[in-house]
Amino acid sequence: MVTCEIAVAVFVRVWMFSFPSITSWLEERPEISTPNTSWKRVKEGLATSNSYNHQGNYYGSSLLLHFMKHVDRVDSRLHMFIFIACDVLIALALRKFVEGFLRKEFSSKDFTNAFKRFGLDANSIDSKNVEKVSHFVFMLYLFNPMTMFTCVSKTTVIFNNLFLSFFLLMSITGDLRSMTFFLALSTYETLYPVQLIIAACLSCWKYEHKNAEDKLKVCMVKGLGWFILWSELIFVTAALLSNPGEVFRHYEYILLLSDQTPNLGLFWYFFTEVFGHFESFFLTVFQLNVIFYSLPLSIKLRSQPIVLEFALLAVISIFKSYPVVGDTTLWIALIPMWSHTFMYMRDSIVAVFAIFVSCLICTVMWFAWITANAANANFYFATGLVFSMGQVRICVAACIRCPLRCAIKFC
């Protein structure tokens, strides 16, 4: 059954790739591609690196450009199949992750006791329900229109999602070496996932050491050590394979907000209006806001590392400097794994509706602003703000109401 669904998903993507007008239009959409994830910037980086040995206006990672350069030398048509394969691998990894997490969760004593406190029967959740939920997550990611548009536009955020999905898959095993490897790759690509290192250590503490208090510090030190080791290897490799002076170039672009092209985020509008001498101060505040939530959430959710990972992925996708819908598709697809506690959620349908409607209205507001010259930046920013507010509402509901309250001690 999974094979048939993968075949359909691949067919739909190949069919969409066969229309150059669709792919070119999607590549231009600011909701799908940003200057540091755009496929056009990748092509420009390939051209300039071959001719002048520097990346030009490409502001992604050096290793990704090096990989794309080798693929391009074999056959440029392979790019399409690489992006499709990444989408399929992400969906399979999320399916396996959700299935493994729910089996561990439903078999734990804390979960059984929590269900009894709410007057529910934990035995009513059998293996068939676990398979249904994990399969629904698989389908939700693979056939989400935002996922398909991200794939067809060939935005490089899909590689970051691939690393994060395998990080999630490894987190339920408690294997720090594997977790930190994929986390280091994701951090190298976009920087912000570095805050997930605490969640990785807590996952090892829970699933490998069964929350033994004397092992918490050991997991923290071990996780940080492996993460630093993998990061050093990645940076050294990037320096050897490309221009050493451009290894950290994409970090400067992300942190300094070098390009204020409109997108779904909160940065661009504010920094087009702020006075120049205040820019450094507010840039620091905005960047700290992305990582501010990691420490309090890690303390509050230390017994629930998977919930912590889910929350931090949502926070990163909402508050990062160059967000796209591809960032949202990863954590939105994981919401069904809390389906056994949906009864505690409020106004979730309204929030989901707000997200998808704002995505549709964004195209209208962009047309009214840029093409028809009948609106201004406020209209487009307002739709992006609704998109962010909808994500915040769902994230809060999932982190507070969906996980069993007595288990995470929120009440």
Sequence and secondary structure as in RCSB ss.txt:
>XXXX:A:sequence
MVTCEIAVAVFVRVWMFSFPSITSWLEERPEISTPNTSWKRVKEGLATSNSYNHQGNYYGSSLLLHFMKHVDRVD
SRLHMFIFIACDVLIALALRKFVEGFLRKEFSSKDFTNAFKRFGLDANSIDSKNVEKVSHFVFMLYLFNPMTMFT
CVSKTTVIFNNLFLSFFLLMSITGDLRSMTFFLALSTYETLYPVQLIIAACLSCWKYEHKNAEDKLKVCMVKGLG
WFILWSELIFVTAALLSNPGEVFRHYEYILLLSDQTPNLGLFWYFFTEVFGHFESFFLTVFQLNVIFYSLPLSIK
LRSQPIVLEFALLAVISIFKSYPVVGDTTLWIALIPMWSHTFMYMRDSIVAVFAIFVSCLICTVMWFAWITANAA
NANFYFATGLVFSMGQVRICVAACIRCPLRCAIKFC
>XXXX:A:secstr
 HHHHHHHHHHHHHHHHT HHHHHHHHH TTT  TTT HHHHHHHHHHHHHHSS TT  S HHHHHHHHHHHHH 
TTHHHHHHHHHHHHHHHHHHHHHHHHHHHHHTSHHHHHHHHHTT  GGG  HHHHHHHHHHHHHHHHT HHHHHH
HHTT THHHHHHHHHHHHHHHTTT HHHHHHHHHHHHHHHSGGGGGHHHHHHHHHHHTTTT GGGHHHHHHHHHH
HHHHHHHHHHHHHHHHS GGGTTHHHHHHHHT      SSSHHHHHHHS GGGHHHHHHHHHHHHHHTHHHHHHH
TTT HHHHHHHHHHHHHHHSSS  HHHHHHHHTTGGGGGGGGGG  SHHHHHHHHHHHHHHHHHHHIIIIIS  S
 HHHHHHHHHHHHHHHHHHHHHHHHTSS HHHHT  
